[in-house]
Amino acid sequence: MGTARKGDWVQVHSVVLRPGERAPQVPPDTAAVPLEMRVKGFLLRDAAVGDEVEVRTMTGRIVAGRLVSVNPPYRHDFGEPIPELLAVGRELREILGGGESD
């Protein structure tokens, strides 16, 4: 989606610190790249992807940045299953005397 209307849920991006502005104690590989911020919030005016905009976050803060996504999905998970942990719940129920729940 390339455009958004006031009130749409969007994500913005901005550079907080450029290389050279980073704290002196950060590792060299970290200091060589910008500190970036991505924030989701409700758009305060109609805009197109790529425009500089302001959003109101869920906590009420007003944040400015470049509009990068409209209705951004959540793209996180808990990673791959750990085989050693898959049977823990069943084994614990057996130890506690609850037996199988399936």
N, C-alpha and C positions, 0 to 999 in steps of 0.2 A: 504494500500500500504506500503510495507516494505523498498523500496529503492527509492532514488531520484537522479536526475541528476542535474548537474550544471545549474543554471538558474531557477530551479523549485521554485514555491511559496510554502514555508514551514513555520512551526512554531517551535521555539526553546524554551527551558525552562532552567532557571538557578536560583540558589539561590544567592540572592544579599547579604543578611545578615543572619547569623545563629542565633539561640537563644543564648542569652548572648552577641551578638554583637549589639543588637537593642538599640536605644536611651533610656536613663534611664527614661524619662518621659512617655513612652508608657505604657498603662495599662498592668498588669501582664499577662492576657490571651493573649494579642498580643505579648508580649515579649517572651512568651513560644514557639512561632512557628516561622519558618524562614520567611523572606521577600522574596517572589518568584517573578520572572519575566517571562512572556511569551511574545514573540515577533514574529511577522510575517515578512518575508522578502524573498529575492531571494537567493537561495543557491549558495555559491561560489565554491563548488567542489562536485563531486559525493559522496554520502554517504548513509548509511542505518539508519533506525530509531534506535535511541539509541546511535548513534555516536556523538562525540563532533564536532561541525561544526561552521562555521561563515556564517552569512547572511548579505546582504545589504538591509537595510530597504527602504521604499518608500521615506524617507527623506535623504537617502544616508549614514546613519550611518552604521558602521560595528559592528555587535553584535555577541558574541560567546554564545553558549549554546548547550544543548543536543537536537538533532533532535527528535521531538515528533510526528509530523504530516506532511504529504505531501498533498498539496492542501487543507488546513484546511478550514472548512466551517465557516461562520459567524453564531453564535448561540446567537443572542440577539433579543429581540423584545420589544414592548412597554407594555407588561403585559396584563392582562385581561381587557376587556372593562369596563368602569365605567358607569353603567346604567344612572346616573344623567347627564352624558355628551353626551350621544348618540343623544339626540334630540336638542342639543344646536344650531347647524348649521341651522336646519330647523326653529327653533323658532326665531333665529336672523334674518333670511331672512324675516320672517313674520313681525317682529317688524319694520324692515327697509323698508317694503313695496314691497319687491321683490316677495313675495308669494312663493309657492312651486316650486322647480326646477325639481322635478321628473315628 
